[in-house]
């Protein structure tokens, strides 16, 4: 199978063949990261009724658990890239 030339500055017969699985790696990493974020959020939401019962608080006070969790999870993503 004939490969495609990636860069004109390459030397020799370096080619990227279309049958290499490398383009799927970033996609799989992104999908796995999104799945883990959804799973983490689900775990927090499932634990809320038990936390309400243990601490004897209502919905108005326990919603801060979810808010604090979301802030702590998204804060590292807000750092400015240098």
C-alpha positions in Angstrom: 0.0 0.0 0.0 1.4 3.4 -1.0 1.9 5.8 2.0 1.3 9.5 2.0 4.2 12.0 2.5 3.7 13.9 5.8 6.2 16.7 5.5 8.4 17.9 2.7 11.3 18.4 5.1 11.5 14.6 5.8 14.6 12.7 4.7 14.7 9.3 3.1 11.6 7.1 2.7 9.8 8.2 5.8 6.1 7.9 5.2 3.0 7.7 7.3 0.9 4.8 6.1 -2.9 5.0 6.3 -3.1 1.8 8.3 -1.4 3.2 11.4 -3.7 3.5 14.4 -2.0 6.7 15.8 -4.9 9.1 14.8 -7.2 7.2 17.1 -5.0 7.6 20.2 -6.0 11.3 20.9 -9.6 10.5 20.3 -9.5 7.6 22.7 -7.8 9.8 25.4 -10.5 12.5 25.0 -13.4 10.0 25.2 -11.9 8.4 28.3 -11.4 11.8 29.9 -15.0 12.8 29.2 -16.3 9.5 30.5 -14.3 9.9 33.7 -15.7 13.4 34.3 -19.3 12.1 33.8 -18.6 9.2 36.1 -17.2 11.5 38.8 -20.2 13.8 38.6 -22.6 10.8 38.8 -20.8 9.5 41.9 -21.2 12.9 43.7 -24.9 13.1 42.8 -25.6 9.5 44.0 -23.9 10.3 47.3 -25.9 13.5 48.0 -29.0 11.8 49.6 -26.7 9.9 52.0 -24.8 13.0 52.9 -28.1 14.8 53.5 -29.2 12.1 55.9 -25.9 11.8 57.7 -25.5 15.6 58.3 -29.2 16.3 58.7 -29.3 19.2 56.2 -31.7 20.1 53.4 -31.2 20.5 49.7 -30.3 24.2 50.0 -27.2 23.4 52.0 -26.1 20.2 50.3 -26.1 21.8 46.9 -22.8 23.5 48.0 -21.2 20.0 47.9 -21.9 19.8 44.2 -20.9 23.4 43.5 -17.6 22.9 45.5 -16.9 19.7 43.6 -17.4 21.3 40.2 -15.3 24.3 41.1 -12.5 22.1 42.3 -12.7 20.0 39.2 -12.8 22.8 36.7 -10.2 25.1 38.3 -7.1 23.4 37.0 -8.5 23.7 33.4 -8.8 27.5 33.8 -5.0 28.1 34.1 -3.6 30.4 31.5 -1.3 28.7 29.0 2.1 30.4 28.8 
